[in-house]
Amino acid sequence: MTIPVPANEQDRLRALKRLEILDTPPEAAFDRITSIAGVVLGTPIALVSLIDESRQWFKSRVGLEAEETPREDAFCAHAICGEDVFIVNDASADPRFSENPLVTDNPNIRFYAGAPLKAPGGANLGTLCVIDREPRDFSAEQKGVLANLAELVVRELELRKAANSDPLTGASNRGQFMRFGDCEWSRAARFGHPLTVMLLDIDHFKQVNDTYGHDAGDDALRAVSTVCRRSLRSHDLWARLGGEEFAVLLIESTAEEARLMAERLRKAVSKLEIKSQGKTFGMTASIGLAAADVDGETLEDALRRADEALYRAKEAGRNRVEIADAAPVCPVKLAKAAAE
């Protein structure tokens, strides 16, 4: 079966990635909506499903153990291609789904109804869907209920993004960076993936404010934030920690890979021309990198080492990238190595 793809697929994926919600822990706001959907519409399964390039991932799920499924098996992959609630009354009798493994095996889907989760720009990010193991009909009134609940999901997504974002630049804020970072730290420790922490600081930012004014300083911060968005990969997390300092978590990146990305980012910042209040000025940035030891230190530890590297970059003349010294070997790892 050919997987349907929305005409605005790339815009849709960008809108989804900007939410920074994939692979985050369950949240009560979304779980309340799926619980209400299942009870009101009388189905054993209710899901908030988000569709990325290759899978459907469940931000919230009631009545289903799986955390995700391949996109090619997802009923929701069909639902996001339309504007209305997508309904399958009996999947076993529908040639599009009769041989789908989610129909022929657990969870034995028969009935499906999915309301698209439409982002403000018009892209369908996923669905709020309800599922039954028995064929059934779905009234116009029930469709309306599901669509209204889907709008509540979108509102929660927007509120979540606003609460986790820096209002000036649109970057994640410190709290979101630490929460997301801790999740990635655990994942890296579990699967052995490398992580690198980056700190970027705008050089002589006080002079920008003093010379051109605070509005120009705000324009500079927004410009750097835009460069981060364009220069980094979609799955890396970037955040404004405060003032003129930004942090980036480079996921599945070694120190050398991170150095190349940091150099690209540094050069992009140095080419900026900020136009504000009728004046044009440029700027540079200093960057510190720390390759994480996810088994022997915390995210806070890695940030401190990245900050030390950033200080060295500034002391050495600014507009440069410095890599932190390796993390001290923890006693537990030393004892384990000795025992082996």
C-alpha positions, 0 to 999 in steps of 0.5 A: 500500500502506498503511504499517502503524503500531504502536499505540504509535507516539508512545511508540516515536518518543520512545524512539527519539529519546531514544537520540540514535542517528539519523544517527550514524557507524558503530560497530564494536559494531553492525557486528560483529553484522550481520557475524555475522548475515550469515555465520551465516544465510547472507545477503548483506545484514544490517542494523540498521534504525531506523524514524523518522517517515518513513524507515528508517535503517541504523545498520549495514549489510553488503552494501547501499550505501544509508544509508536508504530511505523508510519506505513501502518498508521491510519493517522497517516491517511487522516493528516491528508484531509481536512475533515475527521477521517473515519474507517467503519470496518477496517477488515472490510476496507481494502486500504487496511484489511491486511494492515498488521494493526488490523490482522494482529494486536490491537486488532483495529476495526473502527477508527476515527481521527481528527487532524491536529491543524497547526496555526499555519495550516499543516496537519501535525497528527491526529486525535483519534479513537479506535475500537476493536469492533466495527461501528458507525460514527454520527455527525455529532460524534465527529463534531465532539472529536473535532472540538477535542482535537482543537483543544489538543492543538491549543495545548501544543501552542500553550506548551510551546509558549511556556517553554520558549523565550518570548524574544527569540523563539528559542527554547528557554532554560527550563525546556533545555534542561528537561529535554536535555535530561531525557536525551542524557538518559537515552544516550546512556541507554543506547551509547549515543554521543552527545555534545553540549555547546555554549554560544555567547555574542561577543561585546554584546554590551557595546551593541546595546550601548552604541545602537540601543537595546532595540538593536540588541534585541534585533541582534539576539533574534538574528542569532536565534534565526542563524541557530535555527537554520544552521543546526539540524532539526533534532538538535535543541537550542535555547537561550539561557539568558542575556546573550548566551545560547546553549545547544544540545547536539544529539548523536554528535561527537566532539569533532562533528560538533566542532564542524557544526560550531565553526559553521555556526560561528562563521554564519554569525560573523556574516550577519548584517543587523539593520536596526534604527537606520544603522547597520552593524555586524557581530561575532560569537565565541563558542565552547564545546563539551563532549558529554560523558553520560555515564560519569557526569550530569548535564549541569557538569557538561554545561560547566565544562562548556562554559570553561571552554567558552571562557578560554575562547574569549580570553584567546581573542573571541570569535573562535571555538574551543573544546573543553577538556575531557570530563574527569573519570568518575570513581565508579567507572574507575572501579568498574574498569579495574574489576574488568 
